[in-house]
Amino acid sequence: MNSYTIKIADYELKLRCGLTPEQLNATAKKVDDCIKLICSKSTNITKTEAAILCALEFCSMADAAEQNAG
């Protein structure tokens, strides 16, 4: 496990994971981009609400991929 500090939606997070720095940065960028996109579409949404919507979207995509694989 490697220790990292990443920044998503202006929040600094410290975590340990088995990803390479490149993999983690690519994943963090996807999440950050998703939050920024949702926030850009609505002036009254918080970053926390946008993060929850991103989590729902990503989980929905993962579920669809599992169903298509099986």
VENHU-V202348 format. One record per run of one state. SS is the DSSP state (A for helix, B for strand, O for the rest). FROM is the first residue (numbers start at 0). TO is the last residue. If there is no record, write none. Layout:
SS_FROM_TO + SS_FROM_TO
This chain:
O_0_0 + B_1_7 + O_8_9 + B_10_16 + O_17_19 + A_20_40 + O_41_45 + A_46_68 + O_69_69
